[in-house]
Amino acid sequence: MSSLPYKQAAGLQQNSLHPHSMPVDPSSGPEISTANVITFIYQSPWRRSKTVDLRNSSTVTEFIFVGFEQSSSSTRALLFALFLALYSLSMAMNGLIIFITWTDPRLNSPMYFFLGHLSFLDVCFITTTIPQMLIHLVVKNHIVSFVSCSTQMYLVFCAGVAECILLAFMAYDRYVAICHPLSYAQIMSRQVCVKLVSTAWFFGLINGIFLEYLSFRNPFCRDNHIENFFCEAPIVIALSCGDPQFSLKMIFADAIVVLLSPMVLIVISYARILASILGRASSSGRGKTFSTCASHLTVVIFFYTSAMFSYMNPRSTHGPDKDKPFSLLYTIITPMCNPIIYSFRNKEMKGAMVRALGRTSLA
């Protein structure tokens, strides 16, 4: 068999590797070995162009939020006024609850201990996302650095996971107080409450590190436009260069533990509370308890279902018009509703507020 085709291959290889060199005479080319053939195939124009593209691809060092970029200036001004009012109201209510529960000696029961920490978590939660969104509604520059995005994501994870677990502990506290009143002081002692709150914070801190690793384990060298108003993990993962399926599956499994499991515990606790009240309370007591449990469950369901939509739904069903309402629901609406539902409807809390305002007026 003639070796001319292989010699021609060698000439083509040399010409493709050295585009500015003179053509090579096939008859004068060297004999081609198996290694040279493999080298020629590897250095084909298609593979060479792919290698050049990868070398020329730049690493992402910043992200651009496009959550409200399509909105008109008047719409952004209206949204700025609305979110600023909601943020200010939420900060004022949660700040007042923190001050009252940590300074009033009459509010020393486990329920108010948990409420104070819930308000503190709500303050941390909304402060990590809303101020930045308000700035982006005013200025045209919607760019955030890679470090800022990762820091924001960690804080959202930490506060969000801790709040999910704390809400479950609060539901259990109400279950013990109503269904086992004689053993309540022994079961929910001060040491137990401190351990439960510490557990919520510990899981938030550790889980935040785990989710942060999943979100940034792959390099970023493609699109850097985030279709939301903050760095939400599934959206950021979808922008990475590697295969996002492993990270998304692990986040889904993690959401079952930190979202679905606490929600099931909360529903079971309130179901037992209702069953206990319906069997022994008067009609007026039943109505009051049912109203309280229904309001608690409403806020809890809003918080958990909106978070589950963001972190447990397939990315193919997501979109900017679907993600933003759910993100707003669990980042600003729920933290604003928590003080109203859990605290301001309580008579002892109202009395503590009156006493605090009285001391402020005297001072």
Disulfide bonds with the S-S distance in Angstrom:
Cys149-Cys231 2.01
Cys221-Cys241 2.02
